[in-house]
Amino acid sequence: MGVKVFKTLDEQIEIMKSKNLVIDDIDYTKRVILRENYFFLMGYRHLFLNVDDRKHFKNGTNFRELYSLFYFDRQLRNIIFKNVLIIENNCKSIFAYVLSQKYGYKEDDYLKPENYNRSPDRVKQVNDLLRKMRRQIRVNGAQHEATKHYITNYGYIPLWIVVKVLSFGITSELYTILKKTDQIEIAKYFNVDVDSLISFLPVLSNYRNLCAHEDILYDHHTQKVIPDNMYHSRLNIPFIDGEYIYGKGDLFSVVLIFKYLLSPDDFRLFMKELTYEVDSLSGKLKTIGIDTVLDRMGFPTNYTDILDMD
């Protein structure tokens, strides 16, 4: 097994040159790779590599192109992340409202197993998730001013406060263990059906975590997929081997989820920011076209048409 050893900035540049990457400004390139990390930058190389020689870049590929895709992905993460946070907050607020109104707002109320789906195939999941919730409350509760305030002054944390310390992963799983009537009531607030919301939340949670850890976003795919919906057909997304090729577990599936769960104003702002970044990247690419990037993202070329669809 080979051993990876430390490489100086000059050595890193020579490696890139040996892979047929054009470096037209050595000082600029050094500053970028020192600040951004050679390894992370090279994670964006794949679209620029020769089809029949995956170790070398296509002729004429410039380091600035590689960095442009890296920077585009960073901007994309920021845009996706802040909109997922909007939906996360909406979900937590609505969950807390519905459950507190129906079952009570103290820990003994919202952590009572009887208030959740008690079918035999859900009992273990319910008990496990309630244990996770108790642990997050215990571990994270003391770190937030609001939760500390309620513990100190009232001796309990109401559900509309405790949602602050629950992860989005816990929140999305919480929806799956609710009683059917509660799932339906919550889904109505978003104007979606229960099955759609069940599928939407873990996909958003997955992308949220990816954004928070600054992983590569643009070509990410989740294991879970969202159901076929009217936007797949209205955008004329190709249907091959019984499945739409875009908008299932790729980044475009997040756009579709946003279309359903964000307010019209928030969605319009999101699309404005998204298209700005796509157009900006398009002007910086030379050896590949923006359609190549969009395809890897799971975006149909007419993706902006969704903006004016009801």
C-alpha positions as CSV (number, residue, x, y, z in Angstrom):
1,M,0.0,0.0,0.0
2,G,1.4,3.4,-1.0
3,V,2.0,6.1,1.5
4,K,0.7,9.7,1.1
5,V,3.4,12.2,2.1
6,F,3.3,16.0,2.6
7,K,3.7,18.0,-0.6
8,T,4.7,21.7,-0.8
9,L,2.6,24.2,-2.7
10,D,5.1,24.0,-5.5
11,E,5.0,20.2,-5.6
12,Q,1.2,20.3,-5.6
13,I,1.2,22.7,-8.6
14,E,3.6,20.3,-10.4
15,I,1.3,17.4,-9.8
16,M,-1.6,19.4,-11.4
17,K,0.5,20.3,-14.3
18,S,1.5,16.7,-14.8
19,K,-2.3,15.9,-15.0
20,N,-2.6,18.4,-18.0
21,L,-4.2,21.2,-15.9
22,V,-3.2,24.6,-17.2
23,I,-1.8,26.9,-14.5
24,D,-1.5,30.5,-15.9
25,D,-0.8,32.3,-12.6
26,I,1.3,30.4,-10.1
27,D,1.0,32.9,-7.3
28,Y,-2.8,33.0,-7.6
29,T,-2.9,29.2,-7.7
30,K,-0.7,28.9,-4.6
31,R,-3.0,31.3,-2.7
32,V,-6.1,29.3,-3.6
33,I,-4.8,25.9,-2.8
34,L,-3.3,27.1,0.5
35,R,-6.6,28.6,1.5
36,E,-8.9,26.0,0.1
37,N,-6.9,22.7,0.3
38,Y,-5.6,20.9,-2.7
39,F,-7.4,17.7,-1.8
40,F,-10.8,19.4,-1.6
41,L,-10.3,21.3,-4.9
42,M,-9.3,18.1,-6.7
43,G,-12.6,16.6,-5.6
44,Y,-14.2,18.7,-8.4
45,R,-11.9,17.4,-11.2
46,H,-14.2,14.6,-12.5
47,L,-16.2,16.7,-15.1
48,F,-13.0,18.0,-16.6
49,L,-11.2,14.7,-17.1
50,N,-10.7,12.9,-20.4
51,V,-13.4,10.3,-21.1
52,D,-10.8,7.7,-22.1
53,D,-8.1,8.8,-19.6
54,R,-9.5,9.6,-16.2
55,K,-6.1,10.6,-14.8
56,H,-5.6,13.6,-17.0
57,F,-7.6,16.8,-17.7
58,K,-9.1,17.6,-21.0
59,N,-6.8,19.7,-23.2
60,G,-7.0,23.4,-22.3
61,T,-8.6,22.9,-18.8
62,N,-7.5,25.8,-16.7
63,F,-7.2,25.8,-12.9
64,R,-9.5,28.8,-12.8
65,E,-12.3,26.6,-14.3
66,L,-11.7,24.0,-11.6
67,Y,-11.8,26.6,-8.9
68,S,-15.0,28.1,-10.4
69,L,-16.8,24.9,-10.0
70,F,-15.5,24.6,-6.4
71,Y,-16.7,28.2,-5.7
72,F,-20.1,27.6,-7.4
73,D,-20.6,24.6,-5.1
74,R,-19.9,26.7,-2.1
75,Q,-22.4,29.3,-3.1
76,L,-24.9,26.5,-3.9
77,R,-24.4,25.1,-0.4
78,N,-25.1,28.5,1.2
79,I,-28.3,28.9,-0.8
80,I,-29.6,25.4,-0.2
81,F,-28.7,25.5,3.5
82,K,-30.5,28.7,4.4
83,N,-33.7,27.5,2.7
84,V,-33.5,24.0,4.3
85,L,-33.3,25.9,7.6
86,I,-36.4,27.8,6.8
87,I,-38.3,24.5,6.2
88,E,-36.7,23.0,9.3
89,N,-37.9,25.8,11.5
90,N,-41.4,25.7,9.9
91,C,-41.6,21.9,10.6
92,K,-40.5,22.2,14.2
93,S,-42.9,25.1,14.8
94,I,-45.9,23.3,13.3
95,F,-45.1,19.9,14.9
96,A,-44.8,21.6,18.3
97,Y,-48.1,23.5,17.8
98,V,-50.1,20.5,16.7
99,L,-48.7,18.1,19.3
100,S,-48.8,20.6,22.2
101,Q,-52.4,21.5,21.4
102,K,-53.5,17.9,21.3
103,Y,-51.4,16.2,24.0
104,G,-49.9,18.8,26.2
105,Y,-46.6,20.7,26.3
106,K,-44.6,19.2,29.2
107,E,-42.0,16.4,28.8
108,D,-44.4,13.9,30.4
109,D,-46.9,14.8,27.7
110,Y,-44.9,14.9,24.5
111,L,-42.5,12.0,25.5
112,K,-45.4,9.7,26.3
113,P,-45.3,6.6,23.9
114,E,-49.2,6.4,24.0
115,N,-49.3,9.7,22.0
116,Y,-47.6,8.1,19.0
117,N,-48.3,5.3,16.5
118,R,-48.7,2.1,18.6
119,S,-48.9,-0.4,15.8
120,P,-46.7,-3.4,16.5
121,D,-44.3,-2.6,13.7
122,R,-43.7,0.9,15.1
123,V,-43.3,0.2,18.9
124,K,-39.6,-0.3,18.8
125,Q,-39.0,2.8,16.6
126,V,-41.2,4.9,18.8
127,N,-39.4,3.9,22.0
128,D,-36.0,4.3,20.4
129,L,-36.8,7.8,19.0
130,L,-38.2,9.0,22.3
131,R,-35.0,7.9,24.0
132,K,-33.0,9.9,21.4
133,M,-35.2,12.9,22.1
134,R,-34.6,12.6,25.8
135,R,-30.9,12.4,25.2
136,Q,-30.8,15.4,22.9
137,I,-32.8,17.4,25.5
138,R,-30.4,16.3,28.3
139,V,-27.2,16.9,26.3
140,N,-28.2,20.0,24.4
141,G,-30.7,21.6,26.7
142,A,-28.1,23.3,28.9
143,Q,-26.4,24.9,25.9
144,H,-29.3,27.2,24.9
145,E,-30.6,30.2,26.8
146,A,-34.3,29.5,26.1
147,T,-34.1,25.9,27.4
148,K,-32.0,26.9,30.4
149,H,-34.5,29.6,31.2
150,Y,-37.5,27.2,31.3
151,I,-35.6,24.6,33.3
152,T,-34.5,27.2,35.8
153,N,-37.8,29.1,36.1
154,Y,-40.4,26.4,35.4
155,G,-38.8,23.1,35.9
156,Y,-39.7,21.8,32.4
157,I,-39.1,22.6,28.7
158,P,-42.3,23.0,26.6
159,L,-42.2,21.3,23.2
160,W,-42.2,24.6,21.3
161,I,-38.9,25.4,23.0
162,V,-37.4,21.9,23.0
163,V,-37.6,21.7,19.2
164,K,-34.7,24.1,19.2
165,V,-32.3,21.5,20.4
166,L,-33.6,18.6,18.3
167,S,-31.7,17.8,15.1
168,F,-33.6,17.9,11.8
169,G,-32.9,14.1,11.5
170,I,-34.8,13.5,14.7
171,T,-37.6,15.9,13.6
172,S,-38.0,14.2,10.3
173,E,-38.2,10.7,11.9
174,L,-40.6,12.1,14.5
175,Y,-43.1,12.7,11.7
176,T,-43.0,9.0,10.7
177,I,-44.1,7.8,14.2
178,L,-47.0,10.2,14.6
179,K,-50.5,8.9,14.6
180,K,-52.1,9.0,11.1
181,T,-54.5,11.7,12.1
182,D,-51.6,14.0,13.3
183,Q,-49.6,13.3,10.2
184,I,-52.6,14.3,8.0
185,E,-53.2,17.5,10.0
186,I,-49.5,18.6,9.8
187,A,-49.3,17.7,6.0
188,K,-52.3,20.0,5.4
189,Y,-50.3,23.0,6.6
190,F,-47.9,22.3,3.8
191,N,-50.6,21.4,1.2
192,V,-49.0,18.0,0.6
193,D,-50.0,14.5,1.3
194,V,-48.5,12.4,4.1
195,D,-46.4,10.1,1.9
196,S,-44.8,13.1,0.2
197,L,-43.9,14.8,3.4
198,I,-42.5,11.5,4.8
199,S,-40.2,11.2,1.8
200,F,-39.3,15.0,1.7
201,L,-38.0,15.4,5.2
202,P,-35.2,12.8,5.3
203,V,-33.9,14.0,1.9
204,L,-33.7,17.6,3.2
205,S,-32.1,16.3,6.4
206,N,-29.4,14.5,4.3
207,Y,-28.7,17.6,2.2
208,R,-28.7,19.8,5.4
209,N,-26.0,17.7,7.0
210,L,-24.0,17.7,3.7
211,C,-24.2,21.5,3.6
212,A,-23.3,22.0,7.2
213,H,-20.1,19.9,6.8
214,E,-19.1,21.5,3.5
215,D,-19.1,18.3,1.5
216,I,-19.5,18.3,-2.3
217,L,-23.1,19.2,-3.0
218,Y,-23.8,19.6,-6.7
219,D,-23.6,16.0,-7.7
220,H,-24.8,14.4,-4.5
221,H,-27.5,11.7,-4.6
222,T,-29.5,10.4,-1.6
223,Q,-30.5,6.8,-1.1
224,K,-34.0,7.9,-0.5
225,V,-36.0,9.2,-3.4
226,I,-39.1,11.4,-3.6
227,P,-42.3,10.3,-5.2
228,D,-43.1,11.2,-8.8
229,N,-45.1,14.4,-8.9
230,M,-46.8,16.7,-11.4
231,Y,-43.6,18.8,-11.9
232,H,-41.7,15.8,-13.3
233,S,-44.3,15.4,-16.1
234,R,-44.9,19.2,-16.6
235,L,-41.2,19.8,-17.1
236,N,-41.1,16.8,-19.6
237,I,-38.3,15.1,-17.6
238,P,-37.3,11.9,-19.5
239,F,-38.9,8.7,-18.2
240,I,-36.5,5.8,-18.7
241,D,-36.9,2.2,-17.4
242,G,-39.9,3.2,-15.3
243,E,-38.3,6.2,-13.6
244,Y,-37.7,9.9,-14.1
245,I,-34.0,10.5,-14.7
246,Y,-34.0,13.8,-12.8
247,G,-35.6,15.0,-9.6
248,K,-35.6,11.9,-7.5
249,G,-32.7,11.8,-5.0
250,D,-30.5,14.3,-6.8
251,L,-30.2,18.1,-6.1
252,F,-33.1,18.8,-8.4
253,S,-35.3,16.8,-6.0
254,V,-34.4,19.4,-3.4
255,V,-35.7,22.1,-5.8
256,L,-38.9,20.2,-6.2
257,I,-39.3,19.9,-2.4
258,F,-38.7,23.6,-2.0
259,K,-41.4,24.2,-4.6
260,Y,-43.8,22.4,-2.3
261,L,-42.7,23.5,1.1
262,L,-41.3,27.0,0.8
263,S,-43.6,30.0,0.6
264,P,-44.0,31.4,-3.0
265,D,-41.9,34.4,-2.1
266,D,-39.1,32.4,-0.5
267,F,-39.1,30.0,-3.5
268,R,-38.9,32.9,-6.0
269,L,-36.0,34.4,-4.1
270,F,-34.3,30.9,-4.0
271,M,-34.7,30.5,-7.8
272,K,-33.3,34.0,-8.4
273,E,-30.2,33.2,-6.4
274,L,-29.8,29.8,-7.9
275,T,-30.1,31.0,-11.5
276,Y,-27.6,33.8,-10.8
277,E,-25.0,31.3,-9.6
278,V,-25.6,29.0,-12.6
279,D,-25.3,31.9,-15.1
280,S,-22.2,33.1,-13.3
281,L,-20.5,29.7,-13.5
282,S,-21.6,29.3,-17.2
283,G,-19.6,32.4,-18.1
284,K,-16.4,30.9,-16.5
285,L,-16.5,27.5,-18.1
286,K,-14.5,26.8,-21.3
287,T,-13.7,23.1,-21.7
288,I,-17.2,21.9,-20.6
289,G,-20.6,23.5,-20.9
290,I,-23.0,24.4,-18.2
291,D,-25.4,21.7,-19.5
292,T,-22.8,19.2,-18.4
293,V,-22.9,20.6,-14.8
294,L,-26.7,20.7,-14.8
295,D,-26.9,17.1,-15.9
296,R,-24.6,16.0,-13.1
297,M,-26.8,18.1,-10.7
298,G,-29.9,16.3,-12.0
299,F,-31.3,19.5,-13.5
300,P,-33.3,19.5,-16.7
301,T,-32.1,22.3,-19.0
302,N,-35.6,23.9,-18.6
303,Y,-35.5,23.9,-14.8
304,T,-36.3,27.6,-14.5
305,D,-39.8,26.9,-16.0
306,I,-40.8,25.5,-12.5
307,L,-40.8,29.1,-11.2
308,D,-44.1,30.0,-12.9
309,M,-45.8,26.6,-12.4
310,D,-48.7,26.4,-9.9
